Amino acid sequence: MTYIAKPPLRHPTLERNKVGYTRRDYEGKISTLCAGCGHDSISAAIIQACWELDIEPHRVAKLSGIGCSSKTPDYFLGASHGFNTVHGRMPSVLTGANLAHRDLLYLGVSGDGDSASIGLGQFAHAMRRGVRMAYIVENNGVYGLTKGQFSATADQGSKSKKGVVNSDSPVDLVGLALQLGATYVARSFSGNKAQLVPLVKGALQHGGAAFIDVISPCVAFNNHPGSTKSYDYVREHNEAVSRIDFITGREEITVDYGPGEVVDVRQHDGTLLRLRSLNTGYDPTDRNQAMAYMQQHQARGEVLTGLLFVDPLATDLHTALNTSDRPLNALGEADLCPGAAALQKLNASLR
């Protein structure tokens, strides 16, 4: 079924964005996921975010690994570049593509099994190196393709559909991202489009490593009483740190809010992320506070969502390596192989 394309016909009055595309132009093929799967809601949020940002689809490179989540890039941005890697290896393949062609927008889609188990080391190095990307984990706490075993992100004490209790401590990808140096860290819920869309927009426009952990209930194997990744549990235990709007830096923005009610964060590319704080004193630019605040709410059994941390002066791997402003794949032989004299000079400098 995945190969089935949506009908090309569309109503001529569909609204177009500033680059002339309708929302349908950002869609992909027909989803083969279970009806009600949270992953499809995440795909819809990505489609909406890219359309609202006026991103030309061919400017996006989407990469994924293996799993239900890693199938989803086929369901959005059908006209973009795409690469489905082996299990857990998406971050390293994306890093290589990013170094070769820095002018694309990179979107990495993964799952809790793909990133928190076999790909944990890959995830860690992509975050600490500051690879400029929007890294989205569609987190359902189970291995959906292999019939519902606990994944590494399943909470200790949660129950499987068959009643088995998970005795292992969970891998907290948000906590790891904060510790490893990611400069944009957020958590959301697939059922909260109003929160998820601006978070995705902020991640796509961020100047460094952006990570979003999206709790996405598996309706087949992890949406029952006793699961901490179900629709009911997340809705009942959700604590949002902020309401989020994303404003592109194209027109003058004027606001009239009292002191302490709004935090404006200027992104690396000049765009603004406007946060309306629901919790007095929460500072999304304080990494240590974000980690402590998240742990406090975890101890209460609450799922903390929203933009947890952002570095307004983020840089990426290209800055650290001082790479060429021209994409490496655009350099000719004379640029890449300057000759024996240049090699001798380089070797002499290392002696």
N, C-alpha and C positions, 0 to 999 in steps of 0.2 A: 504493500500500500504506500510506502514512503515515496515511491517514484511518481505517484499520481500528482500532477500539477493542478492548481486551482484554475477554474475557467478564466481565460484572459479577458473576457468581456467585463466591462465595468460601466457604471452610469457616467455620462459625460459631465454631469454637474458636481462630481466629487471635488471636495476642497483640495487645493494644491498649496504646498508650502512655498517658501521663497525661491527654491531652486527648481520649482516646476513639477514636483512629484506628489502623487496622491499617497494616502496611507497604504493603499493596496500595493504600491510599488516597493514597499518595505517588507511585504509578506513573503513567505516561501511556499513550500509544498504542503499538502494536507497532512496533519499530524496523525500519527498512528499510536499515540499514547492513550492510556485509559481515559475515558470520559471523566472529567472532573479533576484530572491530574494538575497539581499546582505548577508543574513545569510549563504547561501551556499558558498559564497566566503570566509567567515570567517572560515567555516569548512575546506575548502581547505588550508587555511593558517595554521591552527592548524596541519593538516596532514603533510604539508611540514616542519613545524618547528620541529615536533617530529621526523620525518625521518632524517632531517639534524643533529639533536642533538644526534642521535644514541640511542634514548630512547627505551627500551624494552616496548612494549605496556602494559604488565601485571604489570609494575611498576607505572602506572598512575591510579588514581581514579578520575573519572569525575562525577560531581554532578550538578543538575539543579533544577529549580523550575517548574513553569507553564507558558506556552505561546509558541508562534512560536519559539522563541529563545531557549527555554528549551527543544524543540523537537530535536534540532540539535545534542546533544551528541550521538544520535542513528546513526548519519551519519558519524561519525569518530571514530577511535580507537575501532573497534569492539571487540578486544580481551582484552580490559582493564576492570577494575572494574567500575561499574556504579550505580548511585542511582538517581532516579527522585523523588524529594521531593514534598511537598505540596506548594501552592502558597506563594512565598516570604520567605520560610524557608530554602533555600539552605545553607546560611552561617552558621547557627547554627548546622545543620546536618553535614556539612563539618568540623566544629570545633571539634565536638565530634569524628568524624572519624580520624581526624588529631591527636588528643590527644591519641587515642587508638593505632594508627599505624603510627608512625612518619616517617617511612622509605619510604612511598609512595610519589609520586608527585601528588599534589592536583590541579585539574583544576575545577573551578566553572564557569558555564555558566548561564547567566541570561539575562533578558531583562529590558527595561526601565519601563514597568509596574510592573514586578516582583521585581525589586530592588528599584525603586524610589517611589513606592506607598505602597502597602501592606508590602513589605520587607525592607522599608527604615531603620527601627530600626535595623533589622538584619544586613544590609549592614554596618551601622555605627559601630556597636560593633565588627564586624569582622576586620574592618580597624583599629580601635583604639587599639585592643588587639594584633595586629601584627600576626594574624594567617598566617602561611606560605602557600600561595596559589597563583595561577594565577587566578584572578577574572576578567572575561571578560563579559562586558555588550554589547549585540547586540542592539543598540539604534536606533529605527526607529520613535519614537515620536508618535506612535499610538498603539491602542489595535487591532492588526491584527486579532486575533481569534474571536473578537466580532464586527468586521466590521467597524473599523476605527475611534473610538472615540479618542480624544486627550489623550495622556498620560501625566504624570507629567513632562516629559522632553521636551514637545512641546514648542517652543519659543513663547513668547507673540507677538501677531500680525500675526502669521502664519495662513494660511487658510487651512481648511479641503478640501477634494475632493468635498464636496457639497457646498463649499464657505463660511462656517461658520468661523468666526475669533476667534482665541483663545485669551481670555482676561486675562488668569492667568499667573503669573510669573513662569518660568521654574525652576525645581530642577536641579542644576548643579552637577552631580555626581563627576566630576573631581575636582571641587572646594571643595566639601565635603571631598573627599578622601585626598586632601592636608591638609585640616584643621584638620582632624581626626587622622593624623599621618601615613598614608600609606607611605611606603618607596620606592615605585616604582609606578609612576603615568604617564600614557600616554593616548593620544587620537589618533585615526586613522580613516581611512575610508575604508569600505569594498572593494571599487574599487581600492585600492592602495596596491597591494600585495607586492610590493618591500619594502614598509614601514612597513606593518603589520607583515610579517613573522619574521623579526628580533626583533620586539617589543614583539611578542609572545615568541620567544626563550629567550629573556632577562627575561621576566616574569616567565617562567618556571624554570629558573636557579637562580632566585633571592632568597635571604636568608630571606625574610620577606613577608609582605603583599604587593602584586603587583596587581595593578588595571589598566585595559585598557578599556576605553570607545570607542567603535567602532560604528561610525555612519553608519547605514546599511539600506538603503532606502527600504521601503515597496512598491513594484511595484504595488500592488493592491489598496492601500488606501492613500499613502503618497509620490507620485512621480510625482507631478503635479506643474504647476506654482503657486506660493504662499506658497509652502512648503519650509521650511528651512532644511529639512532632505532628499531632493530629490537628485538624481545623479547630475543633472545640477547645483543646487545651491551649493552643496559642492565642486564640481570641480571649480566653478567660484569664490568661496570665501575661498578657502583653503590656509592657511599660515602655512608652515612647519617650525618648529624651528630647524630641523636637518635632515640630511641624516644618516641613521643608518646601521651599520654593527654589527653583533654579532660574536665574535671570541671565541671559546672554548679554555681553557688554557691547551691544550695538546701538542702543538708544539711551538717552539720559533717563536715569531712574531717580525719582524723588519719593521720600518716605516721611511719615510724620508719626513716629513712635516714641514713647517715653524711654528714659535711660534704662538700660539693662534688658529691654524687651527684644532687641534685635541684634544679632551678630552678623556682620558682613565679612565674608572671607574672600579675598581676591585670589583667583586661581592663577597659575603660572602663565596662562595665555591671556590674562586680562579679564576673564569672565568673573562673575560674582556668584557666590552661593549664599543665599540669605536664609538664616535660621531664626525661627521664632521659638524661643526656648519655653518649654512647659515646666521646667524645673529650675527654680531660682538658683543661680550660682553655677550652673553647669557650663563648663568652658570646653568646647570641642577642639580647641587647639592645645589642650594639656594632655599629653600622652599618659602620664602617670595617673592623673585623675580618671581618665577613661577606663584604664585597667581596674582601678580600685572600685569605681562605680559599678562596673559590669559584674565584678565578683560579689559585691554586696547584694545585688539583685538576684544573682544566681543562687545565693544562699537562701533567698526567700522563695525560690521556685519560680521566679519571674523571668520572662524572656524580654531582654532589653533590645529595643529596636530604634532605628534612626541613624543619623550620622554621629558616630561615636568619637571619631578623631579625624582632623584634617590639618595638614601642614600647608599653610598658605604660600610658603616659599619652596615648594618641592622641586627637586631636580630629578633627572633620570639617568639611566645607564650611559647614554650618549654623552652627557655632560661629564660623568666620572671618567670615561675613557677618552674624552676629547676627540671624538670621531669627526670625520669629515661632514661638513654641512650638506654636501651632496650625498644622496643615498649610495651605498657601496655598490649596488647593482647597476648604477648609472656610470660608474668609473670605467675608463678604458684601460687597455693593457699598459699604456705608458704610465698611467697613474698608479696602477697596482704593481707593476714590475718596472721600477725606475732604472734598473740596470746594475751592473757589477760595481761601478764606482760608488753608488749610493749604498749598496750592501756592505762594501768594505768600510765606508765611513760609519755606518751603524755598528758594525762589529767592533771597530776601533773604540767607539764610545763606551762599549760594554766591558772592555778589558781593564 
